[in-house]
Amino acid sequence: MSLLCALLLGQAALAQFSREFAKYSFHAQGVELLCSDRISDAIISYSEAVERAKGQRSAGEGVPADLLGEYAYALALGHDFDASLMNLERSRALGGKYADFYSAQILSVMGLTEAAEEVGKGAIVPEYIASYCPGLNARHSCSSRVISRTPKESLKMANALAAQGRYVQALAMLGDLKAQYPKEPILYVSESTVWEKMKHYEKATQSLEAALNMLPPTGANQGRRQVYNDHLLYIKSKKSPAPAKTSWLKDNILGYGTPRLLLYGGATFASGMTSLNARAGLYTSSNFSASLNLGINSASGSTSGSVGLSAYKTMKNLVLGLGVSDMFSKESNVFCLAPSAGLTFPSKDRKSSFDIMLGFTIPFSGGGKIGYSVSLGKTIYIDLNTKKK
C-alpha cells in the first residue's frame, strides 16, 4: 500500500512539474518573440501560457497578473484592442506589479500619448522587456480605430466601465471620442471623473478645467458651471498619492529582479604582454555587475597569473569599470587598481554580448608604472530564475 501511495504521489508530482515547465516555457518564449518583434508568434505563445495557467485553477492557483499584462500588451501590438484591454483590466484587478506600466504601453500603442504618460507616472518597470517597448510602440502605433457604436452609446459605455473600475478601458474609449469631438465638454467631465477615481487628481483638475473653458457661461450652463466649479475646488484639495519610494541602491546596483550569472572569456593585449582572461559573477537588472577575475599572462617568454575583483556599470553601450588586481609570478607580486572603460554590443536576445575594453593598471606601490591594455571578449548571461521571467 505504501509503495502504491508513493507511486501515485510521484506521478502527481511529475504531472505538476510538467504543467509548470510548459507554462513558464511558453511564457519565456512569448517574451523572446515579443522582444524580437514577432508579434503574431508572441501572441500565440502568451495565449498558450495563459491557457496552461488556467489549468492550475483546480490546484488553487490562477493566471499570474503580470502574465496577463504582458499578454494584453502583445494583443495591443497586434491591434486586437478589445481583447487587450479586457486582459489588462483582469491584470489590474489581480494587482499586477507591472499593471500601470503595461497600461501606459497599451495606451501609447493606441495613440493616447497624454493618458499613457499620466498612467505611467511612478509605474514599476519590468527590466527584461522595458527597453524594447519604445521601439515596439512606435512601429505598431495605431491612432485610428473603427468605432461601431454611436457617440452617445460610447459615452454611456465609458461611464459604465468607469463605474465598474475598468478605468483604462474607459480612458481608451473617451480618448477615441475626444479625437472625434475635441470640443465636447461632457467628454472632459467624464474623463475627469475617471482620473479622480484613479487618484490622479492633478489630471482630473486639468480635464475638468478644460470642460469649464468649453462651456459658455450663459443660460442653462450657469447651473452646470457652478456644480463643476464646486467639484473642482474639491478635487484641488486632494493630493495624488506619492509615487512608490525607490531605493538608489536598488535602482543603480542591486536591481529589483533576480540577477543573472555572467561568464566572460577573452584576451587582453598590452605592450609586450598578452593575456587570456575569464570572469564569473552576477549581473543585475540595474545593469550593474560584480565578478571574480582570473588571468594567465605571457610576456617575454615568461608566464604569470592574475586574480582580482571588479565591478561594472553599463549605460546603453558604454561600460565603466573599477577593480583591484594582483599580478603574481615567481619574481614579483604587484597589487593594482584597475579602472576601465569600453563598449558592449549585446545580442538581440540579450543573452550574450561582445565587449571591447580599454583598461589601466595603477600599482599601489610607488615604484610601479601605470600600464594600459585593450581587451576583447564575449560575455554570456544565464538566467538564475527563469520562472520569474
C-alpha positions as CSV (number, residue, x, y, z in Angstrom):
1,M,0.0,0.0,0.0
2,S,2.8,2.4,0.9
3,L,4.5,1.7,-2.4
4,L,1.3,2.4,-4.3
5,C,0.9,5.7,-2.5
6,A,4.5,6.7,-3.3
7,L,3.9,5.9,-6.9
8,L,0.7,7.9,-7.0
9,L,2.4,10.9,-5.3
10,G,5.4,10.6,-7.7
11,Q,3.0,10.6,-10.7
12,A,1.1,13.6,-9.4
13,A,4.4,15.5,-8.7
14,L,5.7,14.7,-12.2
15,A,2.4,15.9,-13.8
16,Q,2.6,19.1,-11.8
17,F,6.2,19.7,-12.8
18,S,5.3,19.1,-16.4
19,R,2.5,21.6,-16.3
20,E,4.7,24.2,-14.6
21,F,7.5,23.7,-17.0
22,A,5.2,24.0,-20.0
23,K,3.5,27.2,-18.6
24,Y,6.8,29.0,-18.0
25,S,8.5,27.8,-21.2
26,F,5.6,29.3,-23.2
27,H,5.8,32.5,-21.2
28,A,9.6,32.8,-21.7
29,Q,9.1,32.1,-25.4
30,G,6.5,34.8,-25.6
31,V,8.9,37.3,-24.0
32,E,11.6,36.5,-26.5
33,L,9.3,36.6,-29.5
34,L,7.8,39.9,-28.3
35,C,11.2,41.5,-27.9
36,S,12.2,40.2,-31.4
37,D,9.1,42.0,-32.8
38,R,7.4,38.7,-33.9
39,I,4.1,39.9,-32.5
40,S,1.8,37.2,-34.0
41,D,4.0,34.4,-32.8
42,A,4.3,36.1,-29.4
43,I,0.5,36.3,-29.0
44,I,0.3,32.5,-29.7
45,S,2.9,31.7,-27.1
46,Y,1.3,34.0,-24.5
47,S,-2.1,32.6,-25.2
48,E,-0.8,29.1,-24.6
49,A,0.9,30.2,-21.4
50,V,-2.4,31.7,-20.1
51,E,-4.3,28.6,-21.0
52,R,-1.8,26.4,-19.2
53,A,-2.0,28.7,-16.2
54,K,-5.8,28.5,-16.2
55,G,-5.4,24.7,-15.9
56,Q,-3.9,25.3,-12.4
57,R,-7.1,26.7,-11.0
58,S,-8.0,23.2,-9.7
59,A,-4.8,23.3,-7.7
60,G,-5.8,26.6,-6.1
61,E,-3.8,28.8,-8.4
62,G,-4.8,31.3,-11.1
63,V,-3.3,33.1,-14.0
64,P,-0.4,35.4,-12.8
65,A,-1.4,39.0,-13.1
66,D,1.7,40.1,-14.9
67,L,1.5,37.3,-17.4
68,L,-2.0,38.8,-18.3
69,G,-0.4,42.2,-18.5
70,E,2.2,41.1,-21.0
71,Y,-0.4,39.2,-23.0
72,A,-2.5,42.3,-23.1
73,Y,0.4,44.3,-24.4
74,A,1.2,41.7,-27.1
75,L,-2.5,41.8,-28.2
76,A,-2.4,45.7,-28.4
77,L,0.7,45.5,-30.6
78,G,-1.3,43.1,-32.8
79,H,-4.1,45.7,-32.8
80,D,-6.7,43.5,-31.0
81,F,-7.5,46.3,-28.6
82,D,-10.8,44.9,-27.2
83,A,-9.1,41.7,-26.1
84,S,-6.0,43.6,-25.0
85,L,-8.0,46.0,-22.7
86,M,-10.1,43.1,-21.3
87,N,-6.9,41.2,-20.3
88,L,-5.3,44.4,-19.0
89,E,-8.2,45.1,-16.7
90,R,-8.0,41.5,-15.4
91,S,-4.3,42.1,-14.6
92,R,-5.1,45.3,-12.8
93,A,-7.9,43.7,-10.8
94,L,-5.5,41.0,-9.7
95,G,-3.0,43.7,-8.5
96,G,-0.3,43.1,-11.1
97,K,3.1,44.6,-10.1
98,Y,3.6,46.0,-13.6
99,A,-0.1,46.8,-14.4
100,D,0.5,50.6,-14.6
101,F,3.5,50.0,-16.9
102,Y,1.6,47.8,-19.3
103,S,-1.4,50.2,-19.1
104,A,0.8,53.0,-20.3
105,Q,2.3,51.0,-23.1
106,I,-1.1,49.9,-24.4
107,L,-2.4,53.4,-24.3
108,S,0.7,54.5,-26.1
109,V,0.2,52.0,-28.9
110,M,-3.4,53.3,-29.2
111,G,-2.0,56.7,-29.8
112,L,-3.3,58.1,-26.5
113,T,0.1,59.6,-25.6
114,E,-1.1,62.0,-22.9
115,A,-3.1,59.4,-21.0
116,A,-0.1,56.9,-21.4
117,E,2.3,59.4,-19.8
118,E,-0.1,60.1,-16.9
119,V,-0.8,56.4,-16.1
120,G,2.9,55.5,-16.4
121,K,4.0,58.0,-13.8
122,G,5.7,56.1,-10.9
123,A,5.0,52.7,-12.6
124,I,7.3,49.9,-11.6
125,V,9.2,48.8,-14.7
126,P,9.9,45.2,-15.8
127,E,13.6,45.5,-16.8
128,Y,13.6,42.4,-19.0
129,I,11.2,44.0,-21.5
130,A,11.1,47.7,-20.9
131,S,14.0,48.7,-23.2
132,Y,12.2,47.2,-26.2
133,C,8.9,49.0,-25.6
134,P,9.6,52.4,-27.2
135,G,10.6,50.9,-30.5
136,L,7.7,48.4,-30.5
137,N,5.2,51.1,-29.6
138,A,6.5,53.4,-32.4
139,R,6.4,50.6,-35.0
140,H,2.9,49.3,-34.1
141,S,1.2,52.6,-33.1
142,C,-2.4,52.8,-34.3
143,S,-4.2,56.0,-33.6
144,S,-7.2,55.4,-36.0
145,R,-9.7,52.8,-34.9
146,V,-13.2,51.9,-36.2
147,I,-15.9,52.7,-33.6
148,S,-19.1,50.8,-34.3
149,R,-21.2,52.4,-31.6
150,T,-22.8,55.9,-31.7
151,P,-21.1,58.6,-29.7
152,K,-23.9,58.5,-27.2
153,E,-23.6,54.7,-26.8
154,S,-19.8,55.0,-26.5
155,L,-20.0,57.7,-23.8
156,K,-22.6,55.6,-21.8
157,M,-20.4,52.6,-22.0
158,A,-17.3,54.6,-21.0
159,N,-19.1,55.8,-17.9
160,A,-20.3,52.2,-17.2
161,L,-16.8,50.9,-17.5
162,A,-15.5,53.6,-15.1
163,A,-18.3,52.7,-12.6
164,Q,-17.1,49.0,-12.8
165,G,-13.5,50.1,-12.0
166,R,-12.3,49.3,-15.6
167,Y,-10.6,52.7,-15.8
168,V,-8.1,52.1,-18.6
169,Q,-10.9,50.8,-20.9
170,A,-12.9,53.9,-20.0
171,L,-9.9,56.2,-20.8
172,A,-9.3,54.5,-24.1
173,M,-13.0,54.9,-25.2
174,L,-13.0,58.5,-24.0
175,G,-9.7,59.2,-25.8
176,D,-11.3,57.9,-29.1
177,L,-14.3,60.1,-28.6
178,K,-12.2,63.2,-27.8
179,A,-10.3,62.6,-31.0
180,Q,-13.6,62.8,-32.9
181,Y,-15.2,65.5,-30.8
182,P,-12.4,67.6,-29.3
183,K,-14.8,70.5,-28.3
184,E,-17.4,68.4,-26.4
185,P,-17.3,69.4,-22.7
186,I,-19.1,66.3,-21.4
187,L,-16.2,64.1,-22.6
188,Y,-13.7,66.0,-20.4
189,V,-16.1,65.8,-17.5
190,S,-16.3,62.1,-17.8
191,E,-12.5,61.8,-18.2
192,S,-12.0,64.0,-15.1
193,T,-14.2,61.5,-13.2
194,V,-12.0,58.6,-14.3
195,W,-8.8,60.3,-13.3
196,E,-10.3,61.2,-10.0
197,K,-11.3,57.6,-9.3
198,M,-7.7,56.6,-10.2
199,K,-6.5,59.2,-7.7
200,H,-4.7,61.2,-10.4
201,Y,-6.1,64.5,-9.0
202,E,-3.9,66.9,-11.0
203,K,-5.0,65.3,-14.2
204,A,-8.6,65.3,-13.0
205,T,-8.3,69.0,-12.4
206,Q,-6.9,69.7,-15.8
207,S,-9.7,67.8,-17.5
208,L,-12.5,69.5,-15.6
209,E,-10.9,72.9,-16.2
210,A,-10.9,72.1,-19.9
211,A,-14.6,71.3,-19.8
212,L,-15.3,74.6,-18.0
213,N,-13.3,76.5,-20.6
214,M,-15.5,75.0,-23.3
215,L,-18.8,75.6,-21.6
216,P,-20.3,79.1,-22.3
217,P,-21.2,80.9,-19.1
218,T,-24.8,81.6,-20.3
219,G,-28.3,80.4,-19.8
220,A,-28.7,76.8,-18.5
221,N,-24.9,76.3,-18.5
222,Q,-24.6,78.6,-15.4
223,G,-26.0,75.9,-13.1
224,R,-23.7,73.2,-14.6
225,R,-20.7,75.5,-14.3
226,Q,-21.5,76.1,-10.6
227,V,-21.6,72.3,-10.0
228,Y,-18.4,71.8,-11.9
229,N,-16.6,74.7,-10.1
230,D,-17.6,73.4,-6.7
231,H,-16.3,70.0,-7.6
232,L,-13.2,71.5,-9.0
233,L,-12.4,73.0,-5.6
234,Y,-12.9,69.6,-4.0
235,I,-10.5,67.9,-6.4
236,K,-7.9,70.6,-5.9
237,S,-8.0,69.9,-2.2
238,K,-7.0,66.3,-2.8
239,K,-3.4,65.2,-3.2
240,S,-2.3,62.4,-5.6
241,P,-0.5,59.5,-3.9
242,A,3.2,59.9,-3.9
243,P,4.9,57.5,-6.3
244,A,6.3,54.4,-4.7
245,K,9.6,55.1,-3.0
246,T,12.6,53.9,-4.8
247,S,16.0,52.9,-3.5
248,W,19.1,54.3,-5.0
249,L,20.9,51.1,-4.2
250,K,18.3,49.0,-6.0
251,D,17.9,51.4,-8.9
252,N,21.6,51.6,-9.6
253,I,23.2,48.4,-8.2
254,L,21.1,45.6,-6.8
255,G,18.2,45.8,-9.2
256,Y,14.6,44.6,-8.5
257,G,14.7,41.2,-10.0
258,T,16.8,38.1,-9.7
259,P,20.4,38.8,-11.0
260,R,21.8,36.8,-13.9
261,L,25.0,34.8,-13.8
262,L,27.7,36.2,-16.1
263,L,30.6,34.2,-17.6
264,Y,33.3,36.0,-19.6
265,G,36.1,34.8,-21.7
266,G,38.5,37.0,-23.7
267,A,42.0,38.1,-24.5
268,T,44.0,41.2,-23.4
269,F,46.7,42.9,-25.3
270,A,49.3,45.3,-23.7
271,S,52.7,46.5,-24.5
272,G,54.9,43.3,-24.5
273,M,52.2,41.1,-22.9
274,T,49.3,39.0,-23.9
275,S,46.7,37.6,-21.5
276,L,43.8,35.1,-21.5
277,N,41.1,36.2,-19.1
278,A,38.0,34.8,-17.5
279,R,35.4,36.3,-15.3
280,A,32.4,34.9,-13.3
281,G,29.9,37.0,-11.4
282,L,26.4,38.4,-11.2
283,Y,24.7,40.9,-13.5
284,T,21.7,42.7,-12.0
285,S,18.6,44.3,-13.7
286,S,20.1,47.7,-12.9
287,N,22.9,46.9,-15.4
288,F,25.5,46.5,-12.7
289,S,27.8,43.6,-12.4
290,A,30.4,42.3,-10.0
291,S,32.8,39.5,-10.7
292,L,35.9,37.5,-9.8
293,N,38.6,37.7,-12.4
294,L,41.3,35.2,-13.4
295,G,44.1,35.6,-15.9
296,I,47.1,33.9,-17.4
297,N,49.7,36.4,-18.8
298,S,52.6,35.8,-21.2
299,A,55.4,38.3,-21.5
300,S,58.9,37.9,-22.9
301,G,58.7,34.1,-22.7
302,S,57.6,34.1,-19.0
303,T,54.2,33.3,-17.6
304,S,52.4,34.9,-14.7
305,G,49.0,34.9,-13.3
306,S,46.5,37.4,-12.0
307,V,43.4,37.4,-9.8
308,G,41.1,40.2,-8.9
309,L,37.7,41.6,-8.3
310,S,35.9,44.1,-10.4
311,A,32.6,46.0,-10.7
312,Y,31.0,47.4,-13.9
313,K,28.1,49.7,-14.7
314,T,26.6,49.5,-18.2
315,M,24.8,52.6,-19.7
316,K,23.4,51.5,-23.0
317,N,26.6,50.5,-24.9
318,L,29.0,52.3,-22.6
319,V,30.7,50.3,-19.8
320,L,32.6,51.8,-16.9
321,G,34.5,49.6,-14.5
322,L,36.7,49.6,-11.4
323,G,38.5,46.8,-9.7
324,V,41.6,45.6,-8.0
325,S,44.1,43.1,-9.3
326,D,47.0,41.1,-8.0
327,M,49.5,40.1,-10.7
328,F,51.9,37.5,-9.4
329,S,54.9,35.5,-10.7
330,K,57.9,33.8,-9.2
331,E,59.9,37.1,-9.3
332,S,57.2,39.6,-8.3
333,N,53.8,40.3,-6.8
334,V,52.1,43.6,-7.9
335,F,48.8,44.8,-6.4
336,C,47.0,47.3,-8.7
337,L,43.9,49.5,-9.0
338,A,42.3,48.6,-12.3
339,P,39.8,51.2,-13.8
340,S,38.4,50.5,-17.3
341,A,36.0,51.8,-19.9
342,G,34.7,50.4,-23.1
343,L,31.8,49.4,-25.3
344,T,29.4,46.4,-25.2
345,F,27.3,45.1,-28.0
346,P,24.5,42.8,-26.8
347,S,22.9,40.1,-28.9
348,K,19.3,40.5,-30.0
349,D,18.1,38.1,-27.3
350,R,20.2,39.9,-24.6
351,K,21.8,36.5,-23.6
352,S,25.3,37.4,-24.6
353,S,27.5,40.4,-25.6
354,F,30.7,41.2,-27.4
355,D,32.9,43.6,-25.3
356,I,35.8,45.9,-26.1
357,M,37.5,47.5,-23.2
358,L,40.4,49.8,-22.5
359,G,41.9,49.0,-19.2
360,F,44.6,50.6,-16.9
361,T,46.7,49.2,-14.1
362,I,47.8,51.6,-11.4
363,P,50.2,49.9,-8.9
364,F,49.7,50.8,-5.3
365,S,53.4,50.7,-4.7
366,G,55.1,53.9,-5.5
367,G,57.8,52.4,-7.8
368,G,55.4,50.8,-10.2
369,K,54.5,52.1,-13.7
370,I,51.0,52.7,-14.9
371,G,50.1,50.4,-17.8
372,Y,47.2,50.2,-20.2
373,S,45.7,47.4,-22.3
374,V,42.9,46.6,-24.8
375,S,40.8,43.5,-24.3
376,L,38.3,41.7,-26.5
377,G,35.9,39.1,-25.3
378,K,32.4,37.7,-25.0
379,T,30.1,37.6,-22.0
380,I,27.3,35.0,-21.6
381,Y,24.3,35.8,-19.3
382,I,22.5,32.9,-17.7
383,D,19.1,33.4,-16.0
384,L,19.1,32.1,-12.4
385,N,15.3,32.3,-12.1
386,T,13.5,31.6,-15.4
387,K,10.2,31.1,-13.5
388,K,10.0,34.8,-12.7
389,K,10.9,35.8,-16.2
